[in-house]
Amino acid sequence: MRIVFEVRKGLRIGIELKCNTCFITEIVWSENPYSDKMPINTAAVSGIMTIGGGYSNLEDILSALDIPSMTSHTFQKGHSRISATWEETAAQSSNGRETTGDRGR
């Protein structure tokens, strides 16, 4: 087997391998796409959002670890998706509940 090239999709990495005998090629990804775990790009964006950070903060952390960062476009797509999910969850959790200002009325 030899490495043909590397594919990057944010922090997710795929390495294309080619067999020297049968010449079959296959891409091996750094994470299982069928896993129930949160994808690495989503986890990184969500984690940085949780501490109140943004793209430049994520870049700083990854740079200190010598890990190539995702593009700002990839970050923004994740940020928008996560924000919408958080807003939906907050709305659902507040439906039917009394707010702090309504107590005792």
N, C-alpha and C positions, 0 to 999 in steps of 0.2 A: 504494500500500500504506500502511496505517496500523496502528499497534500497538494491539491490542485490550486485551491484558493480559499480565502476566508470571506464569509458574508457577515455583515453586521447589521442588526436591526435593533438599534438602541444598545442596550447592554446584553441583549441576546446574541449569541455568536453561533454561526454554522461553519463547519469546516468540510469542504468537499474533498473526499478521498477517492483515489482511483487505484484499482487493483492492477499491479504490474503484469499479472498473468492473464486475466480474463478481460481486462480493461473496463470493467463495470465501475461506474461512479456512484457515490452515495454521499449525501450531506448529513453529517452528524451534528445535531444541535446541542447547545449547552444546557438546555432544559427540555423536559418532555412536554410537547404541545398538548398532550392528552391528560396531563396531571390535573388534580383538583387544587393544587397550590396556586397562589397568586403569581402571575407572570412577573419576571424580574423587573421589567420596565415599569409595570404598574406598582410594584412594591417600592421601587426607588422613588417614584413621583409621590406616592401616597406618604411614604416616610418623611420626605422633605417637607411636604405640605403640613404634616402633623406637627412639626416643630416650628412652623411659621416661615419656612424658607421658600426659596424659589429656584429657578434654573441656575442662576450664578452660584448659589450655595451648593447645589448638587455638583456643579462643575468643580468647585473648590475641593469638595470632599473626595470626588473621584480622582482629581489631579494629585492630591496628597497620597492616594493609594496607587498611583500610576496605572489607573484604569481609564481607557478612552471613554469619553462622555457620549451620551446620546445627543442628537441634534436638538436645537430649540423647538423645531417643528414637532418632533416626536414627544418632547416634554409637554408642549402645549396641548397636543391631542390627548395625552394621558391626563393632564390637569383638568381639561374640560370634561372628560368622561367621569373622573373621580368627583369633581365638584358637583356635577349633576346628580350623581349617586348619593353624595352626602346631603344635598338639599332635599332629595326625595325621602331619604331616611329620616331626616329631621322633621319634615312635614308629616310623615306617617306617625312618628313617635309623639308629635304634639296633638294630633287629632284625638279628641275625646278626653284629653287630660286637662286638668285645671292648671292655669299658669300661676306663678307666684303672686302676682298682683290680684288675682281673683279669690284668694283664700279668705274664708271667713265672711263672705258676702252672701 
